[in-house]
Amino acid sequence: MLKMPRPVPNELIVMRLLNLREVLSQQEKKNYKNLEKGFEGELKFDLLTEKLQNECFVLNGLLLEVNNSEFQIDTSIIFQKTIYLIDVKNFEGDYYYENEKLYFANGDEAKDPLLQLRRCESLFRQLLQKLGVHFHVEAYLVYINPELTLLQAPRSYPIVYPTQLNRFMQKLNMVPSRLYETHEKFANQLISLHKTESLNTKLPRYNYDQIPKRIICSSCCSCSLSVRRNKIVCKKCNHQEEIELAVLRIVEEIKILFPNRKITTNEVYHWCKIIESKKMIGRILKKNFKQVGYGKWSYYE
């Protein structure tokens, strides 16, 4: 039973917008692609947990803190007596273990996700102790990409390889479980402790003047647009979008990229230059938001 849908990380949301507006450096683009790839792997694993038939609560993307230490769990599955903590990796390519360290095929040392998993498991156990809750905890590192080859990993490592995924899910589906009100109360407690934003998020530096201000096609991301009556039409893919929806999309972008800026008619008009009527933008803002103040000092919340 899905208890908590997977949230899109705030870092990824911001990076998507910055990438669309072409302000990322080559290294930042690489970091962004890694974020997208990791999130894609988590969504693939979600498709597998959705098929679980026994009684369980599935919590996706929990970001928690205990004893001033923050940690994230890709997937938490609560059964009657056991909680499975799953860290999903979408790695591809060739890796190998040697002397308890992970290496790329070329011999360069790689960041070992098992270290992160062990830290996460330890902190989660501390959280359970703090909450006065008793569960058996099992933590696994799931490699979901079939293009991964990992050599020389000790058999004792809690790793699930792509070729083992189906059997692993069958194992989870066979866990004896009967959930009670106490389980739901605990699941809701974890959800209430979830942090919507990480203190360790590392975003690229960007400023207001640096960001190109324009409407981008929501279908193909082209900037070649025109206005036809009450719609914005993409000249590249012919996608059509209601002007009101496009304006609301721009407002959301401004809020995400510059949360401290006030949403005013002039501000939104500056970002929607293709829409010639400032009055139309004002009407859209009045319809969808609460106006604060009057005249040129007014803004919308």
C-alpha positions in Angstrom: 0.0 0.0 0.0 1.5 3.3 -1.1 1.6 5.6 1.9 3.9 8.4 0.6 4.3 9.1 -3.1 7.9 10.0 -4.2 8.5 13.7 -4.1 10.6 15.3 -6.8 13.7 16.6 -4.9 13.8 20.4 -4.7 17.4 20.3 -6.0 16.2 18.5 -9.1 13.4 20.9 -9.7 15.7 23.9 -9.6 18.3 22.2 -11.8 15.6 21.4 -14.4 14.7 25.0 -14.7 18.3 26.2 -14.8 19.1 23.6 -17.5 16.0 24.7 -19.5 17.3 28.3 -19.4 20.8 27.2 -20.4 22.8 28.7 -17.5 24.6 25.6 -16.3 28.3 25.0 -16.8 29.5 21.7 -18.3 30.2 20.3 -14.8 26.8 21.5 -13.6 25.1 19.8 -16.6 26.9 16.6 -15.7 25.6 16.9 -12.1 22.1 17.6 -13.4 22.1 14.5 -15.6 23.3 12.4 -12.7 20.4 13.7 -10.6 17.9 12.9 -13.4 19.3 9.4 -13.9 19.2 8.7 -10.1 15.6 9.8 -9.9 14.7 7.8 -13.0 16.1 4.7 -11.3 14.0 5.4 -8.2 10.8 5.7 -10.3 11.6 2.3 -12.0 11.8 0.7 -8.5 8.5 2.3 -7.6 6.9 0.4 -10.5 8.1 -2.8 -8.8 6.9 -1.9 -5.3 3.5 -1.0 -6.7 3.0 -4.7 -7.4 3.4 -5.9 -3.9 0.3 -7.8 -2.8 1.0 -8.4 0.9 0.1 -5.9 3.6 2.8 -3.2 3.8 3.3 0.6 3.8 5.6 2.0 1.1 7.2 5.4 1.9 9.2 6.9 -0.9 11.9 9.5 -0.6 11.9 10.0 3.2 14.3 12.8 4.3 14.8 12.5 8.0 17.0 13.9 10.8 18.1 12.4 14.1 20.7 13.7 16.5 21.5 16.6 14.1 22.3 14.2 11.3 20.3 14.3 8.1 19.7 11.1 6.0 17.5 10.1 3.1 15.9 6.7 2.3 14.9 6.1 -1.3 12.3 3.5 -0.4 11.0 2.3 3.1 8.8 -0.7 3.2 7.0 -1.3 6.5 5.8 -4.9 7.2 4.3 -6.2 10.4 7.7 -7.0 12.1 10.3 -5.8 9.6 11.2 -2.6 7.8 13.2 -2.8 4.6 15.4 0.2 3.7 16.2 0.4 0.0 18.8 2.5 -1.6 18.3 2.5 -5.4 21.2 3.2 -7.7 21.0 3.6 -11.5 24.7 3.0 -12.2 25.8 1.6 -15.5 29.3 0.5 -16.7 32.0 -1.7 -15.1 33.0 -1.5 -11.5 34.9 -3.8 -9.1 35.7 -4.2 -5.4 39.2 -4.5 -4.1 40.3 -4.3 -0.5 36.8 -3.2 0.5 36.9 -0.2 -1.8 34.9 0.4 -5.0 36.7 1.2 -8.3 35.8 2.1 -11.8 37.0 -0.2 -14.5 39.9 2.2 -15.2 41.2 1.9 -11.7 39.9 5.2 -10.3 38.3 4.9 -6.9 34.5 5.5 -6.9 32.2 6.7 -4.2 30.8 3.5 -2.5 27.1 3.7 -2.0 27.3 1.0 0.6 28.9 3.5 3.0 25.9 5.7 2.6 23.5 2.8 3.1 25.3 1.7 6.3 25.1 5.3 7.7 21.4 5.5 6.7 20.7 2.2 8.5 22.5 3.3 11.6 20.7 6.6 11.8 17.3 5.0 11.2 17.9 2.6 14.0 18.7 5.6 16.2 15.5 7.2 15.2 13.5 4.1 16.0 15.1 4.0 19.4 14.3 7.7 20.0 10.7 7.0 19.0 10.5 4.0 21.2 9.5 1.7 18.3 10.8 -1.8 17.8 11.2 -3.3 14.3 13.7 -5.6 12.7 15.5 -3.5 10.1 17.1 -4.8 6.8 18.9 -2.5 4.4 19.7 -3.3 0.8 21.5 -1.6 -2.0 19.5 -2.2 -5.2 21.3 -1.7 -8.6 18.4 -1.3 -11.1 20.3 -0.7 -14.4 20.8 -3.9 -16.4 23.9 -2.3 -18.0 25.8 -2.5 -14.7 28.7 -5.0 -14.1 30.1 -5.2 -10.6 32.9 -7.6 -9.9 34.5 -9.1 -6.8 31.8 -7.8 -4.3 31.9 -10.0 -1.2 28.8 -12.2 -1.0 28.0 -10.8 2.5 27.3 -7.4 1.0 23.6 -6.5 1.0 23.5 -5.9 -2.7 20.7 -6.8 -5.1 21.8 -7.0 -8.7 19.6 -6.3 -11.7 19.4 -10.0 -12.5 18.2 -10.6 -8.9 15.5 -8.0 -8.9 12.5 -10.2 -9.7 13.5 -12.8 -7.0 14.1 -10.0 -4.5 10.6 -8.6 -5.2 9.2 -12.1 -4.9 10.9 -12.4 -1.5 9.3 -9.1 -0.3 6.0 -10.3 -1.6 6.2 -13.4 0.6 7.0 -11.6 3.8 4.2 -12.6 6.3 2.5 -9.3 7.3 -0.6 -8.1 9.0 -0.8 -4.4 9.6 -2.6 -2.8 12.5 -3.5 0.7 13.6 -0.1 1.0 15.4 1.7 0.4 12.0 -0.3 3.2 10.3 0.4 5.5 13.3 4.1 4.8 12.9 4.0 5.3 9.1 2.2 8.7 9.6 4.8 9.6 12.2 7.6 9.1 9.8 5.8 11.1 7.2 5.3 13.9 9.7 9.1 13.9 10.3 9.9 14.1 6.6 11.8 17.3 5.7 10.8 18.9 2.4 14.2 20.5 1.8 17.7 19.3 2.6 20.2 21.4 4.5 22.9 19.8 2.4 21.5 20.7 -1.0 24.2 22.2 -3.2 22.8 24.3 -6.0 24.8 26.2 -8.7 25.2 29.9 -8.0 22.9 32.0 -10.2 21.5 35.5 -10.0 18.4 37.2 -11.4 20.1 39.1 -14.2 21.8 35.9 -15.4 18.5 34.1 -16.1 17.0 34.4 -19.6 13.4 35.6 -19.0 11.0 34.0 -21.6 8.3 31.5 -21.9 9.5 28.1 -23.0 7.3 25.5 -24.8 6.1 23.0 -22.2 6.3 20.2 -24.8 9.6 20.5 -26.7 11.3 23.3 -24.7 11.6 25.6 -27.7 11.7 29.4 -27.3 10.2 30.0 -30.7 6.6 30.8 -29.8 3.8 33.0 -31.0 0.5 34.2 -29.6 -2.8 33.3 -31.3 -5.8 34.7 -29.6 -5.8 33.2 -26.1 -3.1 30.6 -26.8 0.6 30.3 -27.1 1.7 28.2 -30.0 5.1 26.6 -30.5 6.5 27.2 -34.0 8.7 24.1 -33.7 6.3 21.4 -32.5 2.9 23.2 -32.9 2.0 22.6 -29.3 -0.7 24.9 -28.0 -1.1 26.1 -24.4 -3.6 28.5 -22.9 -2.1 31.8 -22.1 -3.3 31.6 -18.5 -1.6 28.2 -18.0 1.6 29.6 -19.4 1.5 32.6 -17.1 0.9 30.4 -14.1 3.8 28.2 -15.1 6.1 31.3 -15.2 4.9 32.4 -11.8 5.8 29.0 -10.4 9.2 29.2 -11.9 9.8 32.6 -10.4 8.8 31.3 -7.0 11.1 28.4 -7.3 14.2 30.2 -8.6 13.7 33.4 -6.7 11.5 32.7 -3.6 12.2 36.1 -2.1 11.0 38.2 -5.1 7.5 39.5 -5.0 5.1 38.4 -7.7 3.9 41.6 -9.4 2.2 42.3 -12.7 5.4 44.1 -14.0 7.6 41.2 -12.8 5.5 38.5 -14.6 5.2 40.7 -17.7 9.0 41.0 -17.8 9.1 37.2 -18.0 6.3 36.9 -20.5 7.4 39.4 -23.2 5.6 37.5 -25.9 2.3 38.5 -24.3 1.9 42.1 -25.2 -1.1 42.9 -22.9 0.1 43.7 -19.4 -3.6 44.0 -18.4 -4.2 40.4 -19.4 -1.4 39.3 -17.1 -2.9 41.4 -14.3 -6.3 39.8 -14.7 -4.7 36.3 -14.6 -2.9 37.1 -11.4 -6.0 38.6 -9.8 -8.0 35.5 -10.7 -5.5 33.0 -9.3 -3.8 34.7 -6.4 -4.5 37.0 -3.5 -3.7 40.6 -4.1 -1.8 42.4 -1.3 -1.8 46.2 -1.4 -2.9 48.5 -4.1 -1.5 50.5 -7.0 2.1 50.1 -8.1 3.0 48.6 -4.7 0.6 45.7 -5.0 1.8 42.1 -5.3 0.3 38.6 -5.3 0.5 35.7 -3.0 
